C-alpha cells in the first residue's frame, strides 16, 4: 500500500503538494470499515468495502508516481520501483506472517496446521488470493471458517498489480513517443513541437484495462462464482480506476469552484456510508456492488483539499485520524489474526465489549508494527539508497519466512504419523464396541477406549472412498449415473439425492456386493431430489431442477427394484419442500419401484462454526467435549415428513446410532463420526452396515447369496 506522502497535483490548483491529508484520512476510514466489519459486523454489514477503498487509493498514488517518473525521465526504473514496494510492504507483512505461524501450535488444533502453512506460504509469495479462489472459499459466507492469514488476499492483488502496472505505463510512454515521432515526420520537422502526450495514451490504456476487468468481474459475479471475490482479474479495474483519475486530474486541470468540490467530497462520503450500512453478504460483489464504493472513493480524492462551510478538512486534519491513517497498513495486517485467534480460543464471535478490547489490542500491535518495523524499514539508509540491496534483502527475508511457514505442516505430518500408527493398530484389531457397536455395549453412551481415534482428525477430510467422478458438481447441468455393487446383478438399487445421499454410497456398495445386487447412483452436490428449486439455485450457485427431472425420467423409463432417497436437512427452498418431495416419491412408486427414504443424519452444531475434527484434535482425551446437544443436531426433514405421510414409502431412521437421548457425540466407539462440517465419514458408516441392513425393508437389498 503506497503512502499518501507522494507529490501530486491538487485539483484545486497547479501547486504540487507533498502530502495529501484527505487521502490519509480516507485510508483511516477504509481500515476503520474493515476492522469494524471483522470485529462486529452488525455495526457495518458492508464494511468489507474498505478494501475497495484501499484499492482505489493505491491505484491513484502508484500511478501518479509512475507517470511523473516517465514525464521527468522518459522511462520507469523497474528495480527502483519494486525496491520501494519491498521497503514499504514487505517488512511488516513478513513479521505478521511469522508471528501467526509461530503462534499456530499454541492457538489452533493440529488439524489446521497444514492449512496455516499453506496460506502462510501463499501470503509470503503474494498469491493468497489465488489459493483462496482455487479452494472456492466464500469470503462473505457466515459458514466459512476463516484462517488467520486469509486477509492477505488483498495484499496479493495489490502486489500483483505492482508487478504488471509499470509495464502499462511504459507502454503509454512508448506509444506517446511513437506518436510524437510520426507527427514530426508528417510535419517535415526533425523534432516534435511538443513533449510526448504520455497521459493521453495512459488514459486510453487504463480505460481498456478497466473495462476488460470490469466486464470479467460482472461475468463471474453474476454467475455466482465465489472465486470472483479474490482473483486479480476481477479486482484490477478498481486499481485502474484510481490510476485513471491520477492520469486525468493534472491533464484536466480541474478548477471547479470550492463549493462544488465540497459537495463532491460530501457525496463521496455519503456513498461510502451508505454501502457500509446497507451492503450485506447477499450484495453481488465485487462486480456490480463494487461500483458505488469505487465511485465514492474517486469523488473524495478528486475533490482534493477543501475549505469553508461543509469542508471535511477539520476532520481529515484531526491528529487521531491522521495517526490511524499512518498505521492503517499495520492495523490491517494485525487486526484479523487477533479476531481469528479470539474466535478459536473462545469458540464464538466477540461480544460488543470484547470487540472494543480486541480493537484496542489490534491498534496496540499496529502501533508497535508501525514504529518498530514499518517506518524504520522504509527509512533504513542501507537499503533506501541502494536498490539492489533492498531487493536482495527482501528476497532473503522472503525465503527465511517461507522456510518458517512450512514448520507447522511438517510438525502436523509428524504428529499425524504417530496418531496414524495407533489408529491403524486399532482398526486392525478393533475392540468390542468399535464404532456403532458401542451403543450395544455401553449403557447410556458410546464406548471409548484410550485416545486413539479412527480416522485421525488431521486426515478425517479424506475419509471418503467413493469415486468423485460419480458425484455431480453443483453447477453442472446433469447428474452422473454410475454403477456399483455387482454390475451383473439381477436386482437393482438406485441411490438418489445430494451429498447427504452420496455419503451412504460406500456402505450400500458393500451391502450390494454381499448380496450380488447392482447399485446405481444419481447424486449431485447441493441438489436434493425435488422439483422445487433451492434458494441457491436462484442466483446460479446450483443447477438442480433440470438435472433432477432428467434423473426422474431415467428412473421412470428403466425403474430399479428399489430407489433409496436422502437429502440434507440444511437445504432451503423457494417454497415448502414437502409437496415437491411427495410428487417425486409418488412418481417413483407409480413407475413400479420400492421407495425408501433415509432420514438425514444429525450434524454438529459446535460453537464458532468449529468442525468436529478440529474439536477432537484439540481435546484428544475428552472427545465428549465435542458432542452436540441432540435438539441442536437434529433438524426438520422435509423429505422424511413427506414420505411418512404417504402409503407405500418406507422411512429408515438411524438417529439412535448417532445420538443418545441427550447428545450426539463426535467420537463413537473410537471412530470419528464426521469428516467435515456435516458429512459422516465412510469409516463410521461402515460400522453401521449391519444396522442399515436390518432396518431396510425386507427385500430392499435383493435376495441373500446362497
N, C-alpha and C positions, 0 to 999 in steps of 0.2 A: 504494500500500500504506500504510494508516494506521499511525500509531505506537502502540506499546503504552503510551505515556505519556498515556493518557486517564483521566479519572476514571470508575471503575466501582465497582460494589458487590461486595465479596468474598463469595462464597457461604458462607464460614465465619463471617461476622458482618456486622453492619449498617454498620460504619465504612467509608466510601469510601476508596479508595486512588488516588493519582495515578499510580502506576507499577506495572505487573504484570511482575515479573521472570520468572515462569513462562511468560508469553506471549512475552516477548522471547527466552527460551531456546527456545521452540517455533519461533520464526522462524529461529533459528540451526540447529535440527535440519532444518527444511524446506529451507533453502537448501543445507545440507550434503548432503542426499539428492540434490537436483537436480544439484549440482556433481559429486558422486561418480558419478552415473549418466552424466553427459555426458563426464567425463574417463576413467572406467574402468568401463564398465557391468557387467563381470563381477563387480565387488565389490558392486554393488547393482542387480541387474537390474530391480527395481521402484522405483528411486529417483525415477522421474518423478512419484510420488505426492506429492512435496514441494510441487508446485504446488497440489494439492488442499488441503494443509495451509494454504498461504497463503490460499486462497480462504475457508476457514472462519474463519481469524483476521480477515481483512479484513471479512467479513460481521458478525462479532461486534463488533469495535471500532467500525466505522462506524455500525451500528445502535444500539449503546449511546449513541453521541454524539448521534444524531438523536432518539432517544427522550427523552433528558434535556433536549434543547433544547425539544422540544414540551411536555414537562411543566413546564418553567420559564417558557416564553414563550407557550405556546399555538400556536406555529407554527414553521416552519423557514425560516430565511433562506437561500434558494437561492443568491443571489450569494455570500454569505459562505461557505457550504458548498463551493461549487465553487472559489472563490478559494483556500480552504485546500488543496483537492486539487491545484490548479495549483502552489502553492508546494511541496507535498510531493512530487509525482510528476514534474512536467514538466521541471525543470532538468536533473537527472541523465539522464533519458531522452533529451532533445534533444541533449545533449552526446555521448552514446553513439552516437546515430544519425549525427550529423555526423561523428564520428571514423571510423565504418565507411565512410561514403560517401567521405570524403577519402582513405581508405586503399585503396579498391577498385581503382584503377588500378595500384597497386603490388603487390597480392597476387593479385587474381583476373583471369582472362583476359577479353578484351573480350566474349566470348560471354555472360558473366554480368553485365555492367554494367547492361544494361536491366532485368534481374530484380532486381538490387540496388536500382536506382532505384525500381522498383515497390514493393518491400517496405519501403524506407525511407519512401516517401510514405505507404504504408498504416500504418506504425508511427507516424508523426507524427500521423496523423488517427485513431489508435486503432481501426483496422479491420483490423489484420493478421490476426486470427483468421478473419474472413470471406473475405479474399483466399485464405488457405491452404485454407479449406473449399471455395471455388469451384474452386480448382485441384486439388482431390482429393488433396492431399498426405497421405500416411500417415506420421504423426509417428513411430510406433514401428517402422516398417519399416527393416530394415537396408539395403535397396536405395535408400532415399530419400537423395538428395543434398541435405543441408540448406544453408540460407543463413545468413549471419552475423546476420540480424535475425529469424530465424524465431521465436525465443523471445519476441518482443514480442506474440505471440498472447495470452498470459495477461494481459498488461497491458491489452490491448484488452478482454478480458472484464471485468476489474475496472472499467475506466473507463466502459464502457457500463453496468455495474451502478450506478456512482455517479450516472449521469445519471437513471435512472428510479426508483431505490430511494427517494429522498427523497419522491417522489410517493406511494409506497405508504404510507410512514409518515404523511404528511399526510392520506391517505385514512383511515387509522386514527383520526387526531385528529378529522376531520370526523364520522366515524361515532360516535365517542365523544361528541362534543358534541351530535349529534342524539339519541342515546340518553338523554343527561342531560336535555335539554330535554323530551323526550317523557315521561320519568319525572316531571319537575317538574309538567308539565300534568296527568298522571294522578293525582298526589297532591294537586293543588289548591294547590301552593306555587309561588311565583314563582321560587324558586331551588332547585336540586338540593341535597340534603343532603350530597352527597359530590362530590369533583372527578371529572372525566371519567376513565373507565377506558380510557385510551389503549392500555395494554399488552395488555389483553384483546382489543381489536379488532385490534391489531397481530398477536397470535398467530394469530387466525383468517385474516387476510390473508396472513401469512407462510406458514402451512400450505398455503393454496390455491396460492400461487406455487411452493412447494417440491414439492408433489405433482404439479402440472401439468408442471413442468420435469423431475422425476424420471421420470415416465411417458414423456415425449418422449425423454429420454435412453435409457431402456431400449429404446424402439422403434427408434431409429436404430442403437444399438449392436448389438442382437440381429439387426438387418438388415444388419450388417457394412458400414455406410456410413462411409467414412473421414472424412467431414466431421464426424461426431459428436464427434470429439476436440476440435474447435475452436469450434463455433458456441456463441454465448452461451446459446441456449435449452436446450442440454443441460448447461450448467455452472452456471446461476444458482441451481439448487437447493442447491448446495454453499455458496454465499454466504448464501442464505436460511436454511440450517441454522444457520450462525453467528449470523445475525440473530435467529432463533427462540430460541436459547439466551440471547442478550442480553435478549430480552423476558421470558423465563421466570424467569431466576435471581433478579432482585430481587423479583418478584412472589411467587415460591415461597418465598423466604427460606430456602433450603436450609441446614439446620443439622445436617447429618449428623455423627456422631462422627468425630474425626480419623482413626481407623484405617480407616473406610470410605472417606474421601476419599483416603487414601494408596493404598489398594488400587485405587480407580478410576483414579488417576493412573498407577500402575504398569501396570494393564491397558491403558490408552491407549497407553503407550509400547510395550508388548509387541505390540499390534496394528500399530503403525506399523513396528516392527522386522520383524514377520512379512511384511507386504506388501512392504516394501523388499527383502527377501531372496527371497521366493517368487513375487512377481508377475513376469511376463515380457511380451514383446510380444504373446503369444497370449492374455493375460488380457482378457476383454471389458471395454472401458473407453471412456468413464467411467461408463457405466450401472451394471451390477451390480458391477463391480470397484471403483468409487469409494465404495461404501457403507462398506466397512471403514475406509479411511483417514479418511473424514469422521467416522465414529463414534468412532474412536480420538482424533482431534483434539478433538472435543467433550468427550470424557471428561477429557482433560488440562486443558482450560480450565475445565470445570465443577468439577473437584476444587479449583481455586484453590491458594492457598499452604498448604503443609502443613509439619508439623514432627514431630520424633520419629523412631522407628525406621521404616525404609522410605521416609522422605521424600526427595524429589528436590531439595529446596531447596539442599543443599550443591553440587550440580552446577549447578542453574539459576543460583545466585548467583555462580558462579565467574567471575571477571573476563573470561577469554578467551571464555567462552560468551556473556556479555552483550555483549562487543565485536563478536563475529560477528553477534549479533542486531541490533546497531546498524547495521552496514554491510551487512546482508543484502540490502537492496534494490539497492544499488550493486553488490554481488557478483553478484547475479542478472543485472544488466544487462551486466556486463563479462566474466564468465567464458566465456560462449558464443561471442562473437566471437573470443576467444583460441583456443578449441578449433577453431573452423572455419578460422581463418587458419592454424593449425598443420597441419591436415589438408590444406588446399590446397597449402601450400608443401612438405610432406613427402610428399604423396600417399599417406598411410596414417594410421591411428589411432595415438595415442601409446602408447608402452610405459609400464609402471608408473612407472618413474623419471621419464620425461618428463611423465607425468600429474601427478606431485608438483610438478615445476617449473612446469608450466602453472597448477596450482592456486595456487602461491605468487605467480605473476605476476598471476593474477586477484585475489588478495587485495590485492596492492600497488595495482593500478588501482582496486579498490573503495575502499581507504582514501583514495586521492587524490580520488576522486569524492565520498566522504562528507565529508571535511574541507574540500575546496576548492569544492565545488559544492552538494551536497545540503543540508548543515547551514546554510551561510551564506545560501542562497536561502530556506530555510524561516524563518530568523530575521531576514531583512532588514526593518528597520523601515519602509522606504519603501513596501513592499507589505503587510507584516503588519498595519499599521494602516489601510490604505486598500483596501477590497475591489475597487473598480473599477480601481485602479492595477494590482493583481495580475492581474485578468482582461485588462486591456488589454496589459500587458507580455507575458502568456502568449500572447495572440493574435498579437502582433508576432513573438515568438520562434518560434512555430509556423510562421508564414508564411515567416520567414527560412530556417529549416531545411528547409521544404518546397521552397523555391527551390533550396537546395543539393542536395537529394535528386535532383532531375531532371538534375543535371550529368552523372553517368555515362551516363545514357541518351542525352543529347544528344551526348556525345563518342563513344559507341558508334555512333550513327547516322552521324556524320561519317566515322568510320573505315570504317564499312560501305559508305558511298557510294564511297570511294576504292577499296576492295577490289572492290566490285561492278563498277566500271568496268573494272578489269583482268580480272576473271573473265568479263565479257561479251565483251570482245575475244578472250579465249582461246577461249570457247565458239563465237564467230562464226567464228574461223579456227583450229580445233583442230589442233595439231601431230600429226605422225606419232607414234603411240604414246599417243594420248589415251585415258584410261580403261582399259578391259580390254585394249585393243590393246597396252598397254605390255608385257604378258607376251610378246608376239611379237617385240618389237624390242629388249628389254633382257635381257641374259643374267644370270640369277640373281636378278632382282628387277624391280620396276616402274620405268618411266621417269618421271622428274620433271624438268620444265623450269621454271626460275625459281621464284618463290614464289607465283604466282597459283594459287588453288585454286577449283574449281567443284563445288558452290556454296560461297560464302564461309561460314566456320564460324558466323558470327552468324545466318545465315539457313538453316542446314542443316536445322533443325527443320521448315521449310516445304517441303522437297524431296520433295513428295508431290502427285501430280496427280490422284488418283482421287477420286471423289465420296464424301465422308464419310457421306452418307446410305446408301450401299451397304455400310457396314461396321457390322455389328450391335454394339450395346453389350453389355458383359459380362453385365449383369443382365437384359437383355431376354429374354422367353420365346419368341422366334422369331428366325430368321436371315433377313435380307432377301435377296430374289432380284433381281438386276439384270442387264440385258443390255448388252453392249458389242460392239465389232467391227462386222461387217456384220450388222445385225439381220435382214436378209432372206436371209442366207446359208443354204445347204442343209446345210452341215457345221457341227456344234455341238460346242464345247468347254465343259466346266464346270470352274471353279476352285473348290475346296472346302478349308476349313480355318480357321485362326486368323489372327492378324495377320501371321505369317510366310508364310502363303499369300497374304494380301492384298497384301503388298509386291511380288508378281510381277504384279499386275493390269495395271499400266500398260504394261509391256513386252509382255505377252501380248496386250493390246489392239492395240498397234502391229502385231504379227505377224498377228493375226487380220484386221485391216483390209487388210493387204497381200495376204492370201490370199482375201479375200471370205468369211471364216468368222465364224460367230456365236459370241460368247463370253458365257457365263452365269456369274455369281459367286454363291457361297453362303459368305460369310466373316463371322466373328463374333469379336470381341475375346476373347482368353483362352480360346478354346474349340477345342482340337484335335478333329479329326473322328474321334471314338471313342465307343463306348458306355460306356467305363469313366469314371466321374466323376473330375474333377480334385480334388485335396485342397481347393483353394479353394472348390469347389462345396459342400462340406460345411458351410461357415459362411455360405453365402448370397452370397459375393462374386461368383460367376459362376454362370450357369444354362446348362448345356451339353447334358446328356444328352437332355432332351426336345426342344430345337431340333435337335440332331444327328439324332435319329430321324426328325423331320419332314422334314429335308433328305434323308435316305436314302430315305424313301418317295417323295418327289418325284422323285428320280433314278431310282428303280425304275419309277415309273409312266410317266415320259417319259424314257427313257435317252438321254443325249447320246452322240455318237460317241466322245468321249474325256472322261475325268474326270481332272483333274490335282489331286493332293492334296499338301499340305505342312503341316508343323507345327513350332512352336518346340520345340527340344530342352530348353529350360529348364522345361517343364511337368512337374509332379509329380502322380501319380495315386494313388488309394486302393489300387491293386493294379498288378501288371505290366501295362503298356500294350500290349504286343505282341499278346496274344490278341485284345484288342478291336479294335486296328487291323486285324489279319488278318481278323476277322469282317466288318468293313465292306468291306474290299477284295474279299473273296470275294463278297459280295452285289452289289457293283458289277459284278464280272465276270459273275455269273450273269444280271444284267439285260441284258447284251449290250454294255456299254461297254468300250472300251480303257482300261486303268488305268495311269496314270503317276504315280510319286511323285518329287517334287523333294526331294532331301536338303536339310536345313536349312542355311542359310548360317552361316559362322563368326560369332562375336560377340566384341567386345573384352573383355578382362579386365585393364583398367588399374588401377593402384594407387589406393586411396582411392575406388573406385567412380566414378572420373572418366569423363566422356563423351569419346569420341574427338574430337568437335568442339571441346571445351574444350581438350583437349591440343594439338590442331593450332593453335588460336588462340594458345596460349602458346608454341608452338615453330614459328613460321611458316617459318623457314629450315631446320628439322630435323624434318620430319614423321616421319622414321624413328624418332624417339624415342617415337612414339605407336603403334608396332607391338606386336602381341601374339604371344607365342610360340605356335606352331601347336598344340602339345599342350594349351594352355590355351584356345584359341579354338574347338576342336572338342569336341563333346560327343556322348555316345551318342544315336543317333537311333532310338528305338523303332519309328517308322513305317517308316523305310528298312530296318531289320532285318527287320521283319515282311514287307515287300514282297520283299526279297531271298530270303526262304525260300519264296516262292510261285512257281508257274509262271504265266506269262502276265501278270505285272505287271512293268513296267519301272521302273528306278531311274535317275534322272538326277542326276549329282553334278558340280557346278561348283566344287568346293573349290579346284581348281588355278587358277581365275581370281580367287581371293581370297587365296590363300596361296602362298608359296614352300615349299621343303622344310622351312624352319625357322620362318618367321614369317608373320603376316597383317597387312599394313600398313593404316593408317588412310587413307592417300592413295595412290592408284594412278593413274599417268598424269595427274597434276594434278587428279584428281577425288576429292573427299572421299567415302569409301565409305559411312559411316554417318550417318544423320540424327538418331539418338538413341542410347540405351544399347545397342541390339542390332538395330535395323531398318536395312536397307540403303536408301539413298536412291534415288529414281527416276532421277537422273542417271547414277549408276554402273550400275544395272541396265539402263538404256537402251543403254549401250555393250556390254552382254552379249547384245544381241538376236541377233546372228549366231551366237554360241556356243550360245545356247539352242536356236535353230532347228536347228542342225547336230546337236545331241545328242539332241533329241527323236526318238523312233522315227518311221520313215518313215510318213507319212500322218496323224500326230497332228494337224497343223495344217490338214489338208484339202488338196485339190489346189491347185497353184500357179495364179495367174491367167494367162490367155492360153494 
